[in-house]
């Protein structure tokens, strides 16, 4: 596990993110246990690396908690696919743009409804 790769939970657990549909809960548990044994702060005998081990262990916990819960994993996979596609395309509408458009539609709709009532 390399430092700075915390942006992808599959990579944090040393799982291949290209094959996320084929990664099962047992694979996630096995990867977490293996990595946790390696980076758990209580297991770290080198005091100079204890802070780094703690940081990595926290990343492992976040990754495991997200990927082991089916709903959280589904949401994470969706966000991961958006992030990956946004690197290749600028067509993704951001939330604030969508909300502004929705608010504009609401205002126009209210204006039309008021206009109809006044007739």
C-alpha positions as a printed NumPy array, in Angstrom:
array([[  0.   ,   0.   ,   0.   ],
       [  1.476,   3.289,  -1.039],
       [  0.976,   6.56 ,   0.72 ],
       [ -1.473,   8.853,  -1.098],
       [ -3.582,   6.058,  -2.56 ],
       [ -6.33 ,   6.516,   0.028],
       [ -8.672,   7.933,  -2.591],
       [ -9.591,   4.424,  -3.77 ],
       [-10.729,   1.978,  -1.089],
       [-10.082,  -1.024,  -3.34 ],
       [ -6.447,   0.039,  -3.681],
       [ -6.192,   0.68 ,   0.068],
       [ -7.128,  -2.981,   0.595],
       [ -4.83 ,  -4.046,  -2.283],
       [ -7.781,  -5.228,  -4.357],
       [ -7.925,  -4.609,  -8.085],
       [-10.45 ,  -1.842,  -8.725],
       [-10.851,  -2.877, -12.38 ],
       [-12.611,  -6.026, -11.179],
       [-14.897,  -4.473,  -8.528],
       [-17.911,  -6.475,  -9.671],
       [-16.038,  -9.723,  -9.009],
       [-14.809,  -8.744,  -5.523],
       [-16.907, -10.522,  -2.924],
       [-17.359,  -9.911,   0.777],
       [-14.972, -12.774,   1.585],
       [-12.279, -11.165,  -0.589],
       [-12.788,  -7.871,   1.234],
       [-12.611,  -9.54 ,   4.669],
       [ -9.498, -11.515,   3.725],
       [ -7.733,  -8.433,   2.353],
       [ -8.662,  -6.361,   5.404],
       [ -7.416,  -8.983,   7.871],
       [ -4.143,  -9.382,   6.022],
       [ -3.524,  -5.635,   5.797],
       [ -4.718,  -4.997,   9.366],
       [ -2.211,  -7.495,  10.725],
       [  0.501,  -5.667,   8.848],
       [ -0.458,  -2.076,   9.794],
       [ -2.156,  -2.332,  13.198],
       [ -0.443,   0.187,  15.521],
       [ -0.087,  -2.413,  18.292],
       [  1.827,  -4.705,  15.953],
       [  4.209,  -2.011,  14.736],
       [  7.518,  -2.587,  16.505],
       [  9.315,   0.313,  14.852],
       [  8.313,   3.402,  16.841],
       [  9.419,   5.728,  14.038],
       [  6.77 ,   4.194,  11.734],
       [  4.006,   3.991,  14.348],
       [  2.313,   7.205,  13.171],
       [  2.336,   6.047,   9.551],
       [  1.011,   2.616,  10.556],
       [ -1.79 ,   4.25 ,  12.536],
       [ -2.734,   6.435,   9.564],
       [ -2.758,   3.458,   7.222],
       [ -4.74 ,   1.366,   9.68 ],
       [ -7.413,   4.086,   9.891],
       [ -7.587,   4.125,   6.076],
       [ -7.989,   0.341,   6.125],
       [-10.842,   0.603,   8.618],
       [-12.659,   3.208,   6.514],
       [-12.207,   1.11 ,   3.397],
       [-13.43 ,  -2.05 ,   5.126],
       [-16.445,  -0.353,   6.72 ],
       [-17.503,   1.065,   3.362],
       [-16.874,  -1.974,   1.168],
       [-18.243,  -4.555,   3.601],
       [-21.645,  -2.816,   3.838],
       [-23.663,  -3.565,   0.667],
       [-25.452,  -0.192,   0.602],
       [-22.352,   1.879,   1.358],
       [-20.413,  -0.122,  -1.211],
       [-23.039,   0.435,  -3.893],
       [-22.942,   4.192,  -3.227],
       [-19.14 ,   4.191,  -3.178],
       [-18.929,   2.251,  -6.452],
       [-21.343,   4.721,  -8.056],
       [-19.269,   7.693,  -6.86 ],
       [-16.102,   5.959,  -8.021],
       [-17.571,   5.467, -11.488],
       [-18.554,   9.148, -11.636],
       [-15.081,  10.213, -10.552],
       [-13.455,   7.928, -13.129],
       [-15.699,   9.124, -15.938],
       [-15.226,  12.784, -14.992],
       [-11.537,  12.402, -15.702],
       [-12.434,  11.504, -19.293],
       [-15.471,  13.685, -19.823],
       [-16.693,  17.108, -18.768],
       [-20.373,  16.212, -19.269],
       [-21.078,  15.402, -15.609],
       [-23.416,  17.921, -14.065],
       [-22.349,  18.945, -10.59 ],
       [-24.88 ,  19.086,  -7.769],
       [-24.895,  22.887,  -7.492],
       [-25.589,  23.291, -11.209],
       [-28.418,  20.773, -10.992],
       [-29.906,  22.515,  -7.947],
       [-29.814,  25.914,  -9.7  ],
       [-31.606,  24.448, -12.701],
       [-34.2  ,  22.812, -10.473],
       [-34.815,  26.044,  -8.57 ],
       [-35.229,  27.902, -11.865],
       [-37.823,  25.36 , -13.003],
       [-39.688,  25.718,  -9.717],
       [-39.79 ,  29.522, -10.023],
       [-41.091,  29.339, -13.595],
       [-43.688,  26.774, -12.594],
       [-44.911,  28.926,  -9.688],
       [-45.038,  31.947, -11.972],
       [-47.164,  30.043, -14.519],
       [-49.505,  28.761, -11.776],
       [-49.999,  32.313, -10.427],
       [-50.651,  33.568, -13.933],
       [-53.337,  30.911, -14.508],
       [-55.038,  31.719, -11.198],
       [-55.22 ,  35.403, -12.007],
       [-57.044,  34.758, -15.293]])
